[in-house]
């Protein structure tokens, strides 16, 4: 019950974004380094398409929370699956006034039924999950005039995309 209350409090009390020029390339590298502490991380092949020094005005802490959550979900999915040669690809692309971060993994496909629900608050497929991670990530990005969505999913890849405007 306390876990639920804490999750609900975090979900409903989003801080006002504090914008500053942020090196997104470095933010991804730092979050990937932090993610290396997750169990099974070193069994996953990490492919990075991260050009150096891509910067934009954003809230570094809030964006890090979103990236960390997506890294955690992808790593847990790959570690718990029976995927041969598990792989996580991280791509960073700058287009006009926006930055796109793609996190693609070759774990199990997300079923059409689950795709409709994954951003719903408190929906989870994890035994010990709170169902707050993706919905909170979505709310954070929307509050910062960006977004996060499930770009595609197939037998060969699941891709989440973050857009920062």
N, C-alpha and C positions, 0 to 999 in steps of 0.2 A: 504494500500500500504506500509506503514511504517513497519507493522508487517511482510509482505512478504520480504521486503528488509532486515530487521533484521534477519529473519529466513535464508535467502539465505546467508548472511554474515557469520552466525554461521556455516552453512553447509559447506561452502567453505574454512573457515579459521580454520581448526583443529590445535591446538597447538601440538608441538612435545611432545610425552609422556615423563614424568619425572618419571622414575622407582625408586621405593623404596620398601623395604619389607613391605607388607601390610597385616594386619590381616583381612581376608575376612569375617570371622565370625562376627567380631566387625563392619566392614563396613556395612554388611547386617542389623545388629541390629540398627545401627545409622540411616540408610536410612529408616528402618521401623518406627522408632520413628518419623522421619521427615514426613513420609507419613501419620502419624496419624492426621495431620492437615487437610487432605483432607476431604471434606464434605462426610458424610456417612461412614467414615472409621469404626466407632464403630458398624456398623450394619453387618460387615463382620467377619466371624469366621476366624482367622489367625492360621494356623498350621505351626509350624517351625520344620524342621529337619536340625538343624544347629549345627554341632559339634563345640566345642570351639577351638579357637586358630589355625585355618587353615590359613596359610600364604603363600604368593607367591610374587614375584617381579612384580609389576604392577604400573600404574599411578592411585593413589587413587581417585583423583578428576575426571578424565575421566571415570573411572569405576563407580563411584558414580552417574555420570550423566546418564549413561546407566541404572543402577539399578533403579534410581529414575523415569526415564521415563517408565520403564516397570511396576513398582509399580503403578504409576499414571494411566496408561492405564488400568491395571487390576481392580483397584479400581473404576474408572469411569465406566467401563463396568459392573461390578457387581452392582453398585449403580443404574445405569440407567435401568438395566434389571429387569424382574419380577421373577428372580431366587429365589426359596424358599431356605432358609438357604445358602446364599452366602458364599463361602469359597475360601480363597487364601492360597495355600500351597507353602512354600519356602523351598527348599532343597539345601544343599551344600554337594558336594561329591568330594573327592580328589582321582584321578586315575593317577598313575605313576607321570608324570611331569606336569599334567594339573589339573585344578579345574573346576568343572561344577556347575553352579547355575541354578536351575530350578524354574520357577515361574508358577504355575499351578492354574487356576481358573475354577470354574464350571459355568461360565456365558454362554451366547449364543455362539453357534458354529460359527467359522469364515468360511464363504462360500468358496468353491473352487475358485470362481472367485476373491474374495478378497485376498486369500492366495497368489496368483500370483503377487499381486500389493502392498502389505503392506510395503515392503522395498523400494519402488520406491519413490524418492524424490518428495515431494509436493502432494503425493496422500493421501487423507484423507476421512474418512466417517463421521467425526465430523463436525457439523455445524460451530463451531468456531475454528476448528483445522487448523494448518498450513501444516500438512503433512511432518514435518521435524523430528519428534521424533524418529520413528523407523529407518528411513534411516540414520539419524545422529548417532544413536546407532550402527548401522551396520558398518558405516565408522570408528567410534571410535574403535570398537573391531578389525576390520581388520587392522587398523593402529598399534594396539598393538599386532599384530600376534595372535589374538583370533578370535572369531566370535560370532554372535547371530543369532538365527534362530527360526522359528516356528517349534517346534519339532513334535507336533501333535495337532489335534483339532477333537473333536467329540461332540456328544450330551451331554457327561458327563464331558468333560474337555478340556481346551485349555492350552497348555504348551509351554512356550518360554524357550529356553536354551541359557545360556551364557557359552562360554568356554574361559578359561584364560590359556594360555601356558607360 
